[in-house]
Amino acid sequence: MKKLPLARAAAACAALAGFALAHTSALACDDCDCDDAPASSTPPAAAAAAAAATATAAETAPPPRTRLGLVRVTGASPTSLPTNIPTTRETVTREDIARNINATDAEDALKYLPSLLVRKRYIGDYNHAILSSRASGTGNSARSAVYADGILLSNYLGNGVGGLSFPPRWGLVTPEEIERVDVMYGPFSAAHPGNSVGAVVDYQTRMPSRFEAHAQLTHSVQPSSLYGEHATYRATQASASVGSREGAFSWWLNLNHTDSEGQPLTYATRLLSNGVASTVGTPVTGAVAGLNNANQAWLLLGAGTQYQTRQDHLKLKLAVDLSPSLRASYVLGLWRNDADGNSQSYLRDAAGNPVTSGAINVGGLAFFTGPQLINGKTVTGTQGLTGADFALTREQLLHAMHGVSVKSHSGGEWDWEAAASLYSYQRDDKRQNAATNPQPGAWTGGAGTLADGSGTGWHTLALKGVWRPAGTNHVVDLGMQQDSHHLSYRTSNITGNYLADAPGTLANNAQGRTQLQAAYAQDAWLLSPDWKAVLGLRAEAWQARDGRTDFSATAGQSYPVRREHALSPKAAVSWQAAPDTVLKASLGRAVRMPTVSELYGATSTTNSQYINDANLKPEKSWTGELSAQTAWGPWQSRLTAFAETTRDAIYSQTLLDPAANKNISRVQNIDRIGTTGLEATLAAVDWGLPGLDLSGSVTYADSKIKANRGFVATPGDTLGKWQPNIPRWRATALAAYRFNGQWSASLAARYSGRQFRTLNNADVNGFAYQGVSRYATADLRVRWQIDRQWTAAFGIDNLNNDRYWNFHNYPQRRYSAELKFDL
């Protein structure tokens, strides 16, 4: 969100220094940015008193000289991100979220950070909310790394959406339990896999120091109007948390329930050019004329994928201090999701009845399937309405997460950590009516499919060490890791009642495993009081096995074992160029291995198809950045130049086959993509008058396809085109004002420029279904601290009611009200 002012940063650094052991020779936060401050092992009351006294003295002192240093801590670290790499990092705290953000889901905490966007379409969006960063778009979920308390939430079973869908598992964190969020831009840490090429996000959740309890109720309302349809969609969330610390033992329990209605996200369409001048078909009214993303005339016949979502979240955390410098912890997370995806037809016959199947006639243009005798000639059509146009889906998901760790934090010559996590799809069912089973019959049963992802999941193991050689200015991080992913996704036909019956014959199946083993070393060296350097190397061994794709009950293919090896060097340096100015440079290589779904996941539904490639090459990127960070009186600023070259970029490109009326997605390697850009941030606390905080960012990116032997429609049609879902310009601005101890308000704005979704940039009309548009939105939040225990807030998201798209339509203006109790 913003950096602490220098005086407050110095206060935090001084308080943190008081927690260090006497033999710790250096304890300073890089550039005096104390986002790395650890939890104290000192008794809470004494620590609070010491910090308060130091902060009071620092507030009256002149701004100190920033200094470089090696972070050497004695408490349990509050972040899984490396603390000594001089590269771009941003932070959002619990206080920032409460005061400035209408946060209904964990990803909302990232709203106003530079160069970041989460493609969240409605409250509780679980299958399309993908994180975008400087050179990674909203179709590339495997190019970012999201963690919660060091446990992997990113879903590297696939990349993007489709089938099981692969955004991070945001639902395993609720806004109420967030203590802070740290973001590191770029693949500059040897401790993280090549998926970190875009950004690394680490959620730190609350762990109490005494007994505490919290409860919150939020209600949201979104009036929506699009393509002539007017409706209001509502969402209600209730959460409760309780926890305590008794001596060496601490615990935390968080419960959350969400009941959400989302706006329709898909539309049944027909190109006018596919209509045949004829009297064939049922005459209908209600079709909405428009232009598609290629500016071709089409008709919108109805809306679909209107989710009614019910989600439950449970998080249990246990921790015990085995000694003053050794802690063991366990985390259990459960997430349940029941989602009904509904659709409706705009079309009406002469009697006013909905039309959902068969041949139709719109103003003299016929859309039909099969042979028809027209003007004495037999014409075969493929455009009649089917159950795929107005699909109904019923999903039931139950996912479980376990994490266990034992960690030492002595601050001496050696510290270590052993951690393991497991994420399991206990249940993952999606039932959908068949193309041969249209409405209204599909509402009560009939033929359909059942897609079952149970048994899918991943598990991780990590052994880490920190070595601080005595008498030197070095901190060395060492580690070994193993991440294993298992995909099992079987789709079966159901001939009776798709809503309730057991699976029947096999429709298709995708399964396989990947495993990544890695070892790394990273040395942070304080060359002098003004210079710090970091060198790292990551070695990886990857394999894919047990791959099999069944295209039907009678056609399938098994794939041989694949192995790859990679080395990824990292380097960074920082220089204290002036008392309040630091210059940084970072360079890193990242190798992003193909996911199981990209290799083996050929799947299809009644209205989509995905084509895999078991021979995909790993994606290899070199990323660098140069930063200047300084203070101008009350203002803190940063200017960062970044560049990235990616070879064999892995892309899934979705195109609509109008003849088959089906979305076809094919995964492929792009030979080379190049990105260069600038990112600028500016922030001030108590600027002009006490209580006024300002922050903002602007990012420019030039991201284009430099070489590609493949193509979309004709050879060479992607060369020189913009990388999908990367805007040239994006910006954020936030003004927050604390009127007094009870009232505060914030006004925030976000902007994203024109972008494309297709590799050949053929989608020239962004303001249409399946297009990607520019947007400019504003958000408002007012918070009232009623008393010590009760807080109320009112918010408006998309205050200016901008109608914008990223394939699907984003939410329109939404009002929210919340009431919170803290004990």
C-alpha positions in Angstrom: 0.0 0.0 0.0 2.7 2.5 1.1 5.9 2.7 3.0 6.1 3.9 6.5 7.4 7.4 6.9 11.1 7.4 7.8 10.6 8.4 11.5 8.1 5.6 12.1 10.3 3.2 10.1 13.2 4.1 12.4 11.0 3.5 15.4 10.1 0.1 14.2 13.7 -0.8 13.4 14.8 0.3 16.9 12.1 -1.7 18.6 13.0 -4.7 16.5 16.7 -4.3 17.4 15.8 -4.6 21.0 14.6 -8.1 20.4 18.0 -9.3 19.0 20.5 -11.4 20.9 23.5 -9.6 22.3 25.8 -11.3 19.8 23.8 -10.2 16.7 26.2 -7.7 15.0 23.8 -6.2 12.5 20.1 -5.7 12.4 18.7 -3.3 9.9 16.0 -3.4 7.3 17.1 -2.7 3.7 16.4 0.9 3.0 14.8 1.2 6.4 11.7 -0.5 5.1 10.7 -2.5 8.1 8.2 -4.8 6.4 10.5 -7.6 7.5 10.1 -6.9 11.2 9.5 -10.3 12.9 7.2 -11.3 15.7 8.9 -10.7 19.1 9.9 -13.5 21.4 9.8 -10.8 24.2 6.7 -10.9 26.4 3.9 -9.0 24.6 3.4 -6.3 27.3 7.0 -5.5 27.6 7.5 -5.4 23.8 4.6 -3.1 23.4 5.8 -0.7 26.0 9.3 -0.7 24.6 8.1 -0.1 21.1 5.7 2.7 22.2 8.4 4.5 24.1 10.8 4.2 21.1 8.2 5.3 18.6 7.3 8.4 20.7 11.0 9.5 20.8 11.4 8.8 17.1 8.3 10.8 16.1 9.9 14.0 17.5 13.4 13.3 16.0 14.5 14.4 12.6 14.3 11.9 9.7 17.3 9.6 10.1 19.7 8.5 7.4 18.5 5.2 5.8 21.0 2.5 5.9 21.6 -0.9 4.4 22.1 -4.0 6.5 21.6 -7.7 6.9 18.4 -8.7 8.6 19.2 -11.0 11.5 16.2 -11.7 13.6 15.5 -13.7 16.7 11.7 -13.9 16.5 9.7 -16.2 14.2 9.7 -14.4 10.9 6.3 -12.9 9.9 6.9 -13.6 6.2 8.1 -16.5 4.0 9.7 -14.0 1.6 13.5 -13.5 1.8 14.4 -10.5 3.9 17.8 -9.6 2.4 17.1 -9.3 -1.4 17.3 -5.7 -2.5 14.5 -5.8 -5.0 11.0 -4.3 -5.3 8.6 -5.2 -2.5 5.2 -3.8 -1.4 3.1 -4.4 1.7 -0.5 -4.2 2.8 -1.2 -4.3 6.5 -4.3 -5.3 8.5 -4.8 -1.6 9.3 -4.6 -0.7 5.6 -7.3 -3.2 4.7 -9.7 -2.2 7.5 -9.4 1.5 6.7 -9.1 1.7 2.9 -10.4 -1.5 1.2 -13.8 -2.9 0.7 -12.4 -6.4 1.1 -14.8 -9.3 0.6 -12.2 -11.9 -0.5 -8.5 -12.3 0.3 -7.4 -11.1 -3.2 -9.0 -7.7 -2.6 -6.0 -6.9 -0.4 -4.0 -6.5 -3.6 -6.3 -4.0 -5.2 -4.2 -0.9 -5.1 -0.7 -2.3 -5.3 1.4 -1.3 -8.3 1.1 -3.3 -11.5 -1.2 -6.0 -9.9 -4.7 -7.0 -11.0 -6.8 -10.0 -9.9 -9.5 -10.9 -12.4 -12.3 -11.1 -9.8 -15.7 -11.1 -11.4 -18.0 -11.4 -8.3 -17.8 -12.0 -4.6 -16.5 -15.6 -4.0 -15.1 -16.0 -7.6 -13.3 -19.3 -7.2 -12.5 -20.4 -10.8 -11.3 -17.3 -12.7 -9.7 -14.9 -10.2 -6.2 -15.0 -11.7 -3.4 -12.7 -10.6 -1.8 -10.4 -13.3 1.6 -8.6 -12.8 4.0 -6.5 -14.9 4.6 -9.0 -17.7 2.1 -11.8 -16.8 -1.5 -11.5 -17.9 -4.8 -12.7 -16.4 -4.5 -16.0 -18.4 -1.2 -17.0 -16.8 -1.9 -18.2 -13.3 1.2 -20.4 -13.3 3.4 -17.3 -13.6 2.9 -16.1 -10.0 3.3 -17.7 -6.6 0.8 -17.1 -3.8 1.3 -18.4 -0.3 -0.4 -18.2 3.1 1.9 -18.5 6.1 4.4 -20.1 3.7 1.9 -22.7 2.5 1.4 -22.9 -1.3 -2.0 -21.6 -2.5 -1.1 -21.2 -6.2 -2.6 -24.0 -8.2 0.1 -25.4 -10.5 -2.1 -28.2 -11.7 -2.8 -26.0 -14.7 -2.5 -22.5 -16.1 -5.4 -20.2 -16.5 -9.0 -21.5 -16.5 -10.8 -24.4 -17.9 -11.7 -27.9 -16.5 -10.9 -27.7 -12.8 -9.8 -24.1 -13.1 -6.4 -23.0 -11.8 -6.4 -19.6 -10.0 -4.9 -19.5 -6.5 -7.0 -21.0 -3.8 -7.9 -17.6 -2.4 -10.8 -19.1 -0.4 -8.3 -20.6 2.1 -7.7 -17.1 3.5 -10.4 -14.7 4.6 -9.9 -10.9 4.9 -10.6 -11.0 8.6 -7.6 -13.2 9.4 -5.0 -11.3 7.4 -2.3 -9.6 9.4 -0.3 -8.4 6.4 0.4 -9.2 2.8 3.9 -9.0 1.3 4.6 -8.9 -2.4 7.9 -9.4 -4.1 8.1 -8.5 -7.8 10.1 -10.8 -10.1 12.0 -14.1 -9.8 14.9 -12.8 -7.8 14.7 -15.3 -4.9 16.5 -18.7 -5.3 14.1 -20.1 -2.7 11.1 -19.9 -5.1 10.4 -21.9 -8.3 10.2 -20.5 -11.8 6.5 -19.8 -11.3 7.6 -16.7 -9.3 8.6 -15.0 -12.5 5.7 -12.5 -12.2 5.3 -11.9 -8.4 5.4 -13.7 -5.1 2.5 -13.0 -2.7 2.7 -14.1 0.9 -0.4 -13.7 3.2 0.5 -13.6 6.9 -2.5 -14.5 9.1 -3.2 -13.6 12.7 -1.8 -15.5 15.6 -2.9 -14.1 19.0 -0.8 -13.0 21.9 -3.7 -13.1 24.3 -7.4 -14.1 24.2 -9.3 -12.3 21.5 -12.6 -12.8 19.6 -14.0 -11.2 16.5 -17.2 -11.3 14.4 -18.2 -9.5 11.2 -21.3 -9.3 9.0 -21.2 -7.8 5.5 -23.9 -7.3 3.0 -23.4 -6.2 -0.6 -25.8 -5.1 -3.4 -25.0 -4.8 -7.1 -27.7 -3.3 -9.5 -26.7 -4.5 -13.0 -27.8 -3.5 -16.4 -26.4 -5.1 -19.6 -27.8 -6.0 -23.0 -31.2 -4.9 -22.0 -31.4 -7.0 -18.8 -31.9 -5.3 -15.5 -31.4 -7.1 -12.2 -29.9 -6.7 -8.7 -27.5 -9.2 -7.2 -26.7 -9.6 -3.5 -24.1 -11.2 -1.3 -23.9 -11.8 2.4 -20.9 -12.8 4.4 -20.6 -13.7 8.1 -17.3 -14.5 9.9 -16.1 -15.2 13.4 -12.7 -15.7 14.9 -11.4 -16.7 18.3 -8.0 -17.4 19.6 -5.6 -17.2 22.5 -2.1 -17.7 23.9 -1.6 -19.6 27.1 2.1 -19.8 28.0 3.9 -21.6 25.2 0.7 -22.7 23.4 -1.3 -20.5 21.1 -4.3 -21.3 18.9 -6.6 -19.6 16.4 -10.0 -20.6 14.8 -11.6 -18.7 11.9 -15.0 -19.4 10.4 -16.5 -17.7 7.4 -19.7 -18.2 5.3 -20.5 -16.5 2.0 -23.8 -16.5 0.1 -23.3 -14.7 -3.1 -25.2 -14.0 -6.4 -23.1 -13.0 -9.3 -24.1 -11.3 -12.5 -24.4 -13.4 -15.7 -20.9 -14.0 -17.2 -21.5 -15.7 -20.6 -23.9 -15.2 -23.5 -25.4 -17.4 -26.2 -24.5 -15.8 -29.5 -24.9 -16.2 -33.3 -23.0 -14.4 -36.0 -25.4 -12.7 -38.4 -23.2 -14.1 -41.3 -24.2 -17.6 -40.2 -27.9 -16.9 -40.6 -29.7 -18.1 -43.8 -32.4 -15.9 -45.4 -35.4 -18.2 -45.0 -38.7 -18.7 -43.2 -37.3 -21.8 -41.5 -37.5 -21.9 -37.7 -39.6 -20.5 -34.9 -40.0 -16.8 -35.3 -38.6 -15.2 -32.2 -38.1 -11.7 -30.7 -35.7 -10.5 -27.9 -32.4 -11.1 -29.6 -30.0 -8.2 -28.9 -27.9 -7.0 -31.8 -24.3 -6.1 -31.3 -20.7 -6.4 -32.3 -18.3 -9.1 -31.1 -14.7 -8.6 -30.1 -13.6 -8.7 -33.8 -16.3 -6.1 -34.7 -18.4 -8.7 -36.5 -22.2 -8.3 -36.3 -23.8 -10.9 -34.0 -26.9 -11.6 -32.0 -26.9 -12.2 -28.2 -29.7 -14.7 -27.5 -29.4 -15.1 -23.7 -27.3 -15.0 -20.6 -25.6 -17.8 -18.8 -23.2 -18.7 -15.9 -25.1 -16.7 -13.4 -23.6 -18.2 -10.2 -25.4 -18.6 -7.0 -22.5 -19.5 -4.6 -22.5 -20.7 -1.1 -19.0 -21.0 0.5 -17.8 -22.1 3.9 -14.3 -21.6 5.2 -12.7 -23.1 8.4 -9.1 -22.4 9.5 -7.5 -23.9 12.6 -4.0 -22.9 13.6 -2.0 -24.3 16.5 1.5 -23.4 17.6 3.7 -24.4 20.5 7.1 -23.0 21.6 9.2 -26.1 22.2 11.9 -23.8 23.5 12.6 -20.0 23.5 13.9 -20.4 20.0 12.0 -23.3 18.5 8.4 -23.3 17.4 6.2 -26.1 16.0 2.9 -25.2 14.2 0.0 -26.8 12.4 -2.6 -25.4 10.1 -5.9 -27.0 8.9 -8.0 -25.3 6.3 -11.3 -26.5 4.9 -13.2 -24.9 2.1 -16.6 -25.9 0.8 -18.2 -24.5 -2.3 -21.7 -25.2 -3.7 -22.3 -23.2 -6.9 -25.3 -23.2 -9.2 -24.6 -21.8 -12.6 -27.9 -20.8 -14.3 -28.9 -19.3 -17.6 -31.9 -17.8 -19.4 -33.0 -17.1 -22.9 -33.8 -13.7 -24.2 -35.9 -15.2 -27.0 -39.7 -15.3 -27.0 -42.1 -16.9 -29.5 -45.3 -15.3 -30.7 -47.1 -16.3 -27.4 -44.3 -14.8 -25.2 -42.9 -18.2 -24.2 -39.1 -18.6 -23.8 -37.4 -20.4 -26.7 -34.4 -22.5 -25.7 -34.0 -25.2 -28.4 -34.4 -26.0 -32.1 -34.4 -23.9 -35.2 -35.1 -20.2 -34.7 -35.8 -17.3 -37.1 -34.7 -13.8 -36.2 -36.1 -11.1 -38.6 -35.9 -13.5 -41.6 -32.6 -15.1 -40.8 -32.8 -18.8 -40.0 -30.5 -20.6 -37.6 -31.0 -24.4 -37.7 -29.2 -27.7 -37.5 -29.3 -30.4 -40.1 -30.5 -30.3 -43.7 -33.2 -27.9 -44.8 -34.7 -27.4 -48.2 -34.4 -23.7 -49.0 -35.2 -22.2 -52.4 -35.1 -25.6 -53.9 -31.6 -26.4 -52.5 -30.7 -28.5 -49.5 -28.7 -26.5 -47.0 -27.1 -28.1 -44.0 -26.9 -25.9 -40.9 -25.2 -26.2 -37.5 -26.7 -23.2 -35.8 -29.8 -24.4 -34.1 -30.3 -23.9 -30.3 -29.1 -26.8 -28.1 -28.7 -27.4 -24.4 -25.1 -26.0 -24.7 -26.5 -22.5 -25.4 -28.3 -22.3 -22.1 -26.3 -24.6 -19.9 -27.0 -25.4 -16.3 -24.2 -26.4 -13.9 -24.3 -27.7 -10.3 -20.9 -27.8 -8.5 -20.0 -29.3 -5.1 -16.5 -28.8 -3.9 -14.7 -29.7 -0.6 -11.0 -28.9 -0.4 -8.7 -29.5 2.5 -5.3 -28.0 3.3 -2.8 -29.1 6.0 0.5 -27.5 6.9 3.0 -28.4 9.6 6.4 -26.8 10.4 9.1 -26.8 13.0 11.3 -23.7 12.9 14.2 -22.3 15.0 14.7 -18.6 15.3 17.7 -18.2 17.7 19.4 -15.5 15.6 22.7 -17.3 16.2 25.0 -18.8 13.7 22.5 -21.4 12.5 18.7 -21.5 12.2 16.6 -24.1 10.4 13.1 -25.0 9.3 11.3 -28.1 8.2 7.9 -27.6 6.6 5.3 -29.8 4.8 1.9 -29.0 3.3 -0.9 -31.0 1.6 -3.7 -29.6 -0.5 -6.4 -32.2 -1.4 -9.6 -32.1 -3.5 -11.8 -34.2 -1.2 -14.7 -33.6 -3.5 -14.9 -31.7 -6.8 -18.1 -32.5 -8.8 -19.5 -30.5 -11.7 -22.8 -31.6 -13.2 -24.0 -30.1 -16.4 -26.9 -30.8 -18.8 -26.0 -32.3 -22.2 -26.4 -30.5 -25.5 -29.2 -32.8 -26.3 -31.0 -31.9 -23.0 -32.2 -28.2 -23.3 -34.3 -26.2 -21.0 -36.9 -26.4 -19.6 -36.4 -30.1 -19.1 -32.8 -29.6 -18.0 -34.0 -27.9 -14.8 -35.4 -31.1 -13.4 -33.0 -33.7 -14.9 -32.3 -35.5 -18.2 -29.0 -36.4 -19.9 -25.8 -34.7 -18.9 -22.3 -35.1 -17.6 -20.5 -35.4 -14.3 -16.9 -34.1 -14.1 -15.1 -35.5 -11.0 -11.8 -34.0 -9.8 -11.6 -35.8 -6.5 -8.2 -37.1 -5.6 -6.5 -34.2 -7.3 -4.1 -32.1 -5.3 -0.5 -31.3 -4.4 1.9 -31.7 -1.5 5.2 -29.9 -0.7 8.2 -30.5 1.5 10.9 -28.0 2.4 14.1 -28.1 4.5 15.6 -24.7 5.0 18.7 -23.3 6.8 20.1 -19.9 7.6 23.9 -19.7 8.2 25.4 -16.5 9.7 29.1 -17.1 9.7 30.6 -15.6 12.8 32.7 -12.5 12.3 31.5 -12.0 8.7 29.0 -9.8 7.0 27.2 -12.7 5.4 23.8 -14.3 5.7 23.5 -17.5 3.7 20.1 -19.2 2.9 20.2 -22.9 2.0 17.4 -25.2 1.2 16.0 -28.3 -0.5 12.4 -28.6 -1.7 10.0 -31.1 -3.3 6.7 -30.1 -4.9 4.4 -32.9 -6.2 1.1 -32.4 -8.2 -1.5 -35.0 -9.1 -4.3 -34.4 -11.6 -7.3 -36.7 -11.8 -10.2 -35.4 -13.8 -12.8 -37.8 -15.2 -15.9 -36.7 -17.1 -18.7 -39.3 -17.3 -22.0 -39.4 -19.3 -25.3 -39.6 -17.5 -28.3 -40.7 -19.5 -31.0 -40.5 -16.8 -30.9 -37.6 -14.3 -27.6 -35.7 -14.5 -28.6 -33.8 -11.3 -28.5 -36.9 -9.1 -27.5 -40.1 -10.9 -24.2 -41.9 -10.6 -21.6 -41.6 -13.4 -22.2 -43.7 -16.5 -19.9 -44.3 -19.5 -16.6 -42.4 -19.8 -16.8 -39.2 -21.8 -13.1 -38.1 -21.3 -10.4 -38.4 -18.7 -7.1 -36.6 -18.0 -4.6 -37.7 -15.4 -0.9 -37.4 -14.6 1.7 -36.3 -12.1 4.5 -33.8 -12.0 7.3 -33.5 -9.5 9.8 -30.7 -8.9 12.9 -31.3 -6.8 15.1 -28.3 -6.0 18.2 -27.2 -4.1 19.3 -23.6 -3.6 21.8 -21.4 -2.0 21.7 -17.6 -1.6 24.3 -15.4 0.0 23.6 -11.9 1.2 26.8 -10.0 1.7 27.2 -6.5 3.3 30.2 -5.3 1.3 30.4 -2.0 3.2 28.0 0.2 5.0 26.7 1.5 1.7 26.8 -1.6 -0.5 25.0 -4.9 -0.3 25.1 -7.8 -2.8 23.1 -11.0 -3.1 24.1 -14.0 -5.2 21.9 -17.1 -5.5 21.6 -20.3 -7.5 18.7 -22.7 -7.8 19.0 -26.2 -9.3 15.9 -28.1 -10.3 15.0 -31.6 -11.5 11.5 -32.0 -12.9 9.6 -35.0 -14.1 6.2 -35.8 -15.5 4.8 -39.3 -15.3 1.6 -41.4 -15.3 0.2 -39.2 -18.0 -2.9 -40.4 -19.8 -5.7 -38.7 -21.8 -8.9 -40.5 -22.7 -10.7 -38.7 -25.4 -13.7 -41.0 -25.2 -14.5 -44.5 -23.8 -12.7 -46.1 -26.8 -9.9 -43.6 -27.6 -7.1 -42.8 -25.3 -3.4 -42.3 -25.1 -0.7 -42.8 -22.5 2.5 -40.7 -22.4 6.1 -41.6 -21.5 7.9 -40.2 -18.5 9.6 -36.8 -19.2 12.5 -35.2 -17.3 14.0 -31.8 -17.4 16.9 -30.1 -15.5 17.5 -26.4 -15.0 19.8 -23.9 -13.3 18.5 -20.5 -12.3 21.1 -17.9 -11.2 20.0 -14.8 -9.2 21.9 -11.6 -8.5 21.1 -8.3 -6.8 23.0 -5.3 -5.5 22.0 -2.1 -3.6 23.9 1.1 -3.0 23.2 3.8 -0.5 23.9 6.6 -2.9 22.8 9.4 -0.6 21.4 9.7 3.0 17.9 9.1 1.8 18.4 7.5 -1.6 19.0 3.9 -2.4 19.7 2.4 -5.9 19.0 -1.3 -6.6 19.6 -3.7 -9.4 18.3 -7.3 -9.7 18.6 -10.0 -12.3 17.2 -13.5 -12.3 16.4 -16.5 -14.4 13.2 -18.4 -14.0 12.2 -21.8 -15.6 8.5 -22.4 -15.5 7.8 -26.1 -16.0 4.6 -27.2 -17.9 1.7 -28.1 -15.6 -0.1 -31.4 -15.6 -3.1 -30.0 -17.3 -1.1 -28.4 -20.1 0.6 -31.7 -20.7 -2.3 -34.1 -20.5 -5.5 -32.2 -19.9 -7.5 -32.6 -23.1 -11.0 -32.1 -21.9 -14.3 -31.0 -23.3 -17.8 -30.0 -22.2 -20.9 -29.3 -24.2 -19.6 -25.9 -25.2 -15.8 -26.1 -24.9 -12.8 -28.2 -25.8 -9.2 -28.1 -24.6 -6.3 -29.6 -26.6 -3.2 -30.5 -24.6 0.5 -30.9 -25.7 2.6 -33.5 -23.9 5.7 -32.2 -25.6 5.6 -28.7 -24.3 9.0 -27.1 -23.6 9.6 -25.4 -20.3 9.2 -21.6 -20.3 12.5 -19.8 -19.7 12.6 -16.2 -18.6 15.4 -13.6 -17.8 14.1 -10.7 -15.7 15.9 -7.6 -14.6 15.1 -4.4 -12.8 16.8 -1.2 -11.8 15.3 0.9 -9.0 15.9 4.3 -7.4 14.1 4.8 -4.1 14.3 8.2 -2.3 12.5 10.6 0.0 11.4 14.2 -1.0 10.5 15.8 2.3 7.2 14.0 3.3 7.1 12.1 0.0 8.6 8.7 -0.7 9.1 7.7 -4.2 10.4 4.8 -6.3 11.2 4.6 -10.0 11.8 1.1 -11.4 12.8 0.1 -14.9 12.1 -3.6 -15.7 12.7 -5.9 -18.6 11.9 -9.5 -19.3 12.6 -11.9 -22.1 10.7 -15.2 -22.2 11.5 -18.0 -24.5 9.1 -20.9 -25.2 6.3 -19.0 -23.4 3.4 -21.4 -22.7 0.1 -20.0 -23.8 -3.4 -21.4 -24.0 -5.3 -19.6 -26.7 -9.1 -19.9 -26.8 -11.0 -19.3 -30.1 -14.7 -19.6 -30.9 -15.4 -22.1 -33.7 -18.6 -20.6 -35.0 -19.4 -23.6 -37.2 -19.2 -26.0 -34.2 -20.5 -23.3 -31.8 -17.7 -24.3 -29.4 -14.8 -22.7 -27.7 -11.5 -24.4 -28.7 -8.4 -23.9 -26.5 -5.0 -25.1 -27.6 -1.9 -24.9 -25.5 1.3 -24.1 -27.3 4.9 -22.6 -27.0 5.6 -19.1 -28.2 9.2 -18.7 -29.3 10.0 -15.4 -27.7 8.1 -12.6 -25.9 9.9 -9.4 -24.8 8.7 -6.9 -22.2 10.2 -3.5 -21.1 8.6 -1.0 -18.9 8.7 1.6 -16.1 7.0 1.6 -12.8 6.7 4.7 -10.5 5.3 5.0 -7.1 4.7 8.0 -4.8 3.4 8.1 -1.2 3.1 10.5 1.7 1.7 10.2 5.3 0.1 13.1 7.0 0.6 15.3 3.9 -0.6 18.9 4.2 -2.7 18.1 7.3 -2.6 15.4 10.0 -4.4 12.3 8.9 -4.2 12.7 5.2 -2.3 9.8 3.5 -1.7 9.7 -0.3 -0.3 7.0 -2.5 -0.2 6.2 -6.2 1.5 4.3 -8.9 1.9 4.4 -12.7 3.2 1.5 -14.9 4.1 1.5 -18.5 4.8 -1.9 -20.3 5.8 -2.6 -23.8 5.2 -6.4 -24.1 5.2 -8.0 -27.6 5.7 -11.3 -29.3 9.1 -11.2 -31.0 9.3 -14.6 -32.6 6.7 -17.4 -33.1 6.7 -20.3 -35.5 3.1 -20.9 -34.7 0.1 -18.8 -35.7 -3.6 -18.3 -35.0 -5.2 -17.9 -38.5 -2.3 -17.3 -41.0 1.5 -17.8 -40.7 3.1 -14.7 -39.0 -0.1 -13.2 -37.7 1.2 -13.0 -34.1 4.6 -11.4 -34.8 4.9 -7.9 -33.3 1.6 -8.2 -31.6 0.9 -7.3 -28.0 1.2 -10.1 -25.4 -2.4 -10.9 -24.3 -3.8 -9.3 -21.2 -0.9 -6.9 -20.7 -2.0 -3.3 -20.9 0.4 -0.6 -22.0 -0.6 1.7 -19.1 -2.0 1.1 -15.7 -2.3 3.2 -12.6 -3.6 3.4 -9.1 -4.3 6.3 -6.7 -5.4 6.3 -3.1 -6.3 9.2 -0.8 -7.2 8.2 2.8 -8.1 10.7 5.6 -8.5 10.1 9.3 -10.9 12.8 10.5 -10.4 11.8 14.1 -10.1 8.7 16.3 -13.5 7.4 15.2 -14.0 8.4 11.5 -11.9 7.7 8.4 -12.6 7.7 4.7 -10.8 6.7 1.6 -11.2 7.3 -2.2 -9.2 5.1 -4.5 -9.0 4.8 -8.3 -7.7 2.2 -10.7 -6.9 2.5 -14.4 -5.9 0.0 -17.0 -5.4 0.8 -20.7 -6.3 -1.1 -23.9 -5.2 -4.7 -24.1 -5.9 -7.8 -26.2 -6.9 -11.4 -25.3 -5.8 -13.2 -28.5 -2.3 -13.8 -29.7 -2.9 -12.2 -33.1 -4.7 -9.2 -31.5 -7.8 -9.8 -33.6 -10.1 -8.8 -30.7 -10.1 -5.1 -31.6 -13.4 -4.4 -29.8 -12.7 -4.7 -26.1 -16.2 -3.5 -25.0 -18.0 -6.8 -25.8 -18.4 -10.3 -24.5 -15.1 -12.1 -25.0 -13.3 -8.8 -25.4 -10.8 -7.1 -23.0 -11.4 -3.4 -22.4 -9.7 -0.5 -20.8 -11.3 0.6 -17.5 -11.2 3.4 -15.0 -13.0 2.8 -11.7 -13.2 4.5 -8.4 -13.9 3.0 -4.9 -15.1 4.7 -1.8 -15.0 3.6 1.8 -16.1 5.3 5.1 -15.3 3.7 8.4 -16.8 4.5 11.9 -15.1 3.3 15.0 -18.2 3.4 17.2 -16.4 2.4 20.4 -13.5 0.1 21.4 -15.5 -3.0 20.3 -17.8 -2.0 17.5 -16.9 -0.8 14.0 -19.1 0.0 11.0 -18.2 0.7 7.4 -19.9 1.6 4.2 -18.4 1.2 0.8 -19.0 1.6 -2.9 -16.9 -0.2 -5.5 -16.9 1.0 -9.1 -18.4 4.3 -7.9 -18.6 5.6 -11.5 -20.3 2.4 -12.7 -17.8 1.7 -15.5 -18.8 -1.3 -17.7 -15.7 -3.1 -18.6 -14.6 -6.6 -19.7 -12.0 -9.3 -19.5 -13.7 -11.9 -21.6 -16.5 -11.8 -19.0 -18.0 -8.6 -17.7 -16.7 -7.2 -14.5 -19.1 -6.1 -11.7 -21.0 -2.8 -12.0 -21.5 -0.4 -9.1 -21.7 -2.3 -5.8 -22.7 -1.1 -2.4 -21.6 -2.8 0.8 -22.1 -2.3 4.5 -20.4 -4.1 7.3 -20.6 -4.3 11.1 -17.7 -5.7 13.1 -17.2 -6.7 16.8 -13.8 -7.1 18.4 -13.4 -8.4 21.9 
